[in-house]
Every structure is written in C-alpha cells, then in structure tokens.
Amino acid sequence: MTTGQEPALSGAPFGLVSSGQEPMLGGERLIQAYRDEMMERLNRRTTTHLRRASIGRWLDQTNDIRPGVGIEPDNLPDLVWCHVPAGEVLVGDFPAPFQVEPFYIAKYPVTWTQYRIFLEAPDGFIDPQWWDGLQRRPEYERAAIPIDNHPVQEVSWYDALAYCRWLSDRLGYTVRLPTEWEWQQAATGGKERHIYPWGRRWNTVSANTRESGLRGATAVGMYPYAESPVGAVDMCGNVLEWCLNEYYRPDRVEIGGEASRVMRGGSWFLTLHYARTVSRVGDNPCYRFNSVGFRLTADEPVDNDEVRRRRELQLQLSTSQVDHSVVLPQEPATPQIDETANQPLASDAE
C-alpha cells in the first residue's frame, strides 16, 4: 500500500491537489479539447475534403455528441428542427408553382444510429403494421460499413416511409418525407437566385460531390458553413434524399404504386450539376442505392413532458413484453438496376 507521498520515477513528488487542468479519468477533458479543435477546423474553408472525412470518423469513434446526430436517452432520434417559411416554388417543367406552407425540416439527414433503432426495435422494421400499402424488402448487410454519425444509405423510398410511420407513433407527432417543393424551399430559404444552398457560386470545399474525390459519404455536418438559409446542413452533396412525390407527375403524392419517386440534393457519387437546388433525379421507389438516404420533416414538431412520458412508457412495455433478439434475413448487397428503362437513374452520373 502506498501513502501517496512516494517520489515519482522522475524523482518529483506526487501532487496531492489537482490544478483542475489535468485530463479527467479516461481522457474526457483531452477528448473535449480535441473535439473543439476539430469543430473549429470544420469551419475553416481551407480544410480539405479528406480531412473533413477523417474528422467525421474521429467524432464517431469518440461518441459524437453534436445535437441532431445521435439518439436521446429514451432511444429515439435526437432531432434538431429548422423552420422553413412559406412561399412558391417552381419544379422542373411543371407549369404552375407549388404553394409551400410553413413547416420544419431536420437539420441533418437521418443517420445510421437513428435508423438502426428502427431495424432493431421489436416493434420496428419487422412489424407489418408500418408496411401497409408498401413493399418491404428483407434487410441485408450494406455495401458500405454503417457508421453511426454518417447518413443512412441504401434505403428505399418504402423503407423511409415505414420509418416515418414508426417514428411518428413513438414521438407522438407526425414526421414524414418532404415533397420536393418543400425540400427546395428548405434548400434555398425562398431565395430563387440561390443555385446552391449557400448562394450562386459553386465552392469546391462546400459539399461532398464526385469532385471531392472521396468516393463515399462523410459524417453529417462536415460542411457547417455551407448550410441553407434556414439552417439545414448537407442539402448539397453527400447523399441524395428521397422526396414524397412522383418524378413524372410531381403533383401526385399518393402512397402506393411503383412510379418513380423524386430524389434531391446530389450525392458523393454524382457531379456538382446534380447538387443544384433545382436539380431533380427520379427512380423506382423499391430500389436501394448506396448514395441515397432521406431527411425528416414535420408540420409542427412537439416534444413536451407528456409526449416524453408516453415514449418512456412505450419503451418500458416493449422491453418487458418482447424478445429483443432479432435476426434479419440476408440477401445480396447490390441492388438491381434496370439500365434499359427510359427514365433518369439515380446511379447515372453522366
């Protein structure tokens, strides 16, 4: 047993009083110092794409605590909502503008850690009630390794709708996919001259498109200064985002059928042309592409004490009544794509 007074190996005595500057046990204070430095680097426009990708992976490995990225203690997504003003939006060649009512959009696309709870929940992906009128495909190992703070990828339009139904029930208010005119309004903030979320000029270090050379998604929020006027981040590049309406008939938002659905925002796989705020891509809602995810919207998000108590009660009931061990069936990771179809493909970058 030591007294605490023995000399250290260097010959200096151990100090009995902390200065308050030493790293805490486990290095938490040191990690926080590094985290602050990394966040400061993300706000520098001189930081390279490769460094941003590395910072995102480091944040994941050290428990990414940024609001809107992870999950709450009640095992539901931590969502940060951005208010989007009303306005009028022109979509493609559609003759009349679409009216946008005020709504809210999530700051980031849904991340893997936020989607995984749906896959693993006993009342989640495997529960038929969320799939009424939708086509469900078995789950399988993704081509890209799912990293918690990266946007979920390789999800179909149907997957995204089922997730919205499940999460709406758990939250106590309705979340959904945006229509593409809502998405465009959130990307521009109603500023028609904005070719990109941040303005008219392309900035080579403001988005993860094919030009970045990364050949894969980064963690969400790695280009914080490139946010849209409403505060939404990653509206340009990283992953395409499913929208509610059909591609060829944008005025149709009904659920069901196999008509191509719209994707917006460009991705790491596509060139900057597809990352413009007005660019449209469409494809089969049943397909899963490794550069496609989704983002949530809500007409009026609510999160009061009563809703939180309801969520906690639901969680207690589910854990006490249902076995958590869920084995999902496997299938090949490569989605099939009809390359002969006369429609724009999400996987066609040229």
Secondary structure, 3 states (H helix, E strand, C coil): CCCCCCECCCCCECCCCCCCCCCCHHHHHHHHHHHHHHHHHHCCCCCCHHHHHHHHHHHHHCCCCCCCCCECCCCCECCCEEEECCEEECCCCCCCCEEECCEEEECCCCEHHHHHHHHHCCCCCCCHHHHCCCCCCCCCCCCCCCCCCCECCCCCHHHHHHHHHHHHHHHCCCCECCCHHHHHHHHHCCCCCCCECCECCCCCCCCCCHHHCCCCCCCCCCCHHHCCCCCCCCCCCCCEEEEEEECCCCCCCCCCCCCCEEEECCCCCCCHHHHCCCCCEEECCCCCCCCEECCCEECCCCCCHHHHHHHHHHHHHHHHHCCCCCCCCCCCCCCCCCCCCCCCCCCCCC
